[in-house]
């Protein structure tokens, strides 16, 4: 019986996640409520085992975000953006990507879509950190990069608009 056999999968990650990485991610998710340091250790081990597996970045930035560790979540999102851009062959810096918009199809691959989801996460984290201007600049770019709103960034855009209205 594998280690994973002791509990059912709690989170369905991408079917492309290697089995050993998935086991570590599942162990991390299982530990995340009772033993956060152990969960973080498993998340980090999964990422160290396969630094090209984008789901490890996703899991870790979500873990940090839900704990309110926003700076760490932001750093992990930036690492996710860098790795997705490396794999996708496009600029990691979203500002540069926006300036070269005509060169890139952000719907061309799962890697590019992952980049969009992570960029949306970055905007949300910036908003939560009360860095409203930075969040807004990312969201403006999201409209150009993701005109079909496949990432669901419109939800964050609506939230940002509400924050701005409340501040006015």
N, C-alpha and C positions, 0 to 999 in steps of 0.2 A: 504494500500500500504506500503510495506516495505521501509526502508531507501534506499535500493539498487534500488528500483523502480524509483528513480529520475534520474538515469543514467544507461546506459547499462554497463555490465561487461566489463572492459577495459583489463583485463588480465585473462586468463583461467589458474587457478591453478589446482592442482591435484583434481580429483573428490572426493577424500577422505577428503578434507578440510572441517571441520565443518562449517555449514551455518553462524553462528555468526562470526567466524574467517574470513570467506570469505568476509562477509559484511565489516568488518573493513579493510581488505586488499584492497578491491575495493575502499573504501573511501580514503585510503592512496594513492593509485595510482592516483585517481582523483585529490587529493590535491597536488600531488608531483610537479607539474609545477608552481602552483600559490602560494602555502603556504607550504614551506618545513618543518617548525617547526610543523605545523598541521599534515602533512603527517607522519613525524617521530613519533608523538604522536600516531597516529592510528596504525602504524606498531608495535610500542611497546605494545599498548593495545592488539593487536591481539596475539602477542607472550605471553603476560601475561595471556591472556584468556586460551591459550592452549600451554604450553611450549613443548609439545611432537609433535606438528604439525611442521614438517620439513619445510613446505613451508613458515612459518613465518620467519625462519632464512634466507632462500633463498631470500625472498623479501627484507629483511632488509639489507643483505650484498650487494645486487644489488643496492639498494637505495643509500647506502653510497658510493659504488664504482662510480656510475654515477655522484656523486657530487664531486668526487675527495677526499673524506674523507677516504683515503686508510688505515690508521691505524685502524679506526673504522670498516671498511669493513673487515679487517684482523681479528680483535677480534670477529666479528660476524661469520666469517667463522670458526674460531676455536670453537666457541660455537656450530655451526652446526655439525662440525665433532664429537665433544663430544657427542651430543645428538644422532646422527646417530649411532655411535659406541655403545652407551648404548642400543639403541633399537635393534641393530643388534647382540649384544653379542660378539663383537670383540674389540680389543684394540683401544682406541681413538688416541693414538700416532702413526702417520703414519710410523715413523721409526721402532717402535716395530712391527707394522703390517707387514712391509717389511721383518723383520727378521723371522717372523713366517708365511711366505707366504703360505707354503704348507697346513697350517691348515684352510685357509679361501678361500671361493669361493665368490669373489666380484661381481659375476653375479647372486647370489642365491636369491636376493630379491631387491625390490625397495629401501629399506633402504640402502643396500650396494651400489647400483648404485648412490643413492643420495650422499653417502660418496665420491664416485669417482668424481662426478661432483663438489662437494665442494672442494675436494683436487685440482682439476684442477683450480678452482677459486683462491685457495690459491697460487698456482704457478704463476698465472697471476698477482695477487696483488703483490707478491714478485718481479716479473719482473718489474712492474710499479714503485715500490719503489726503483728500481735499486739495489736490493739484488739478483744479478744474480746467485751467487753461491748457495744460498738457493733455488732459483727457479729451478736451474738445478738439485739439489739433489732430489727435489720433483718430477721433470719430469722423472728422471731416475727410481725412484720408480714407477711412474705411468706406465711406460712401463712393469714392472713386474706385477703390480696389475691389469692392464687393457690391456692385450696383444691384444685383439680384437679392442681396441680403441673405445669402446662403449660410453665413456665419451666425445670423440672428443678432447682429450688432444693433439693429434698430431698437431692441429692448434697452440696451445701454444708452443709446441716443435719447430715448424718451426719458430715461432716468436722469441723464445729464441735463436735459431741458428743464425737468422739474426742479433740480437742484439750483439751476440758474434763476428760475422764477422765484424760488423761495429766498434766494439771496438778494433779489431786487427789492 
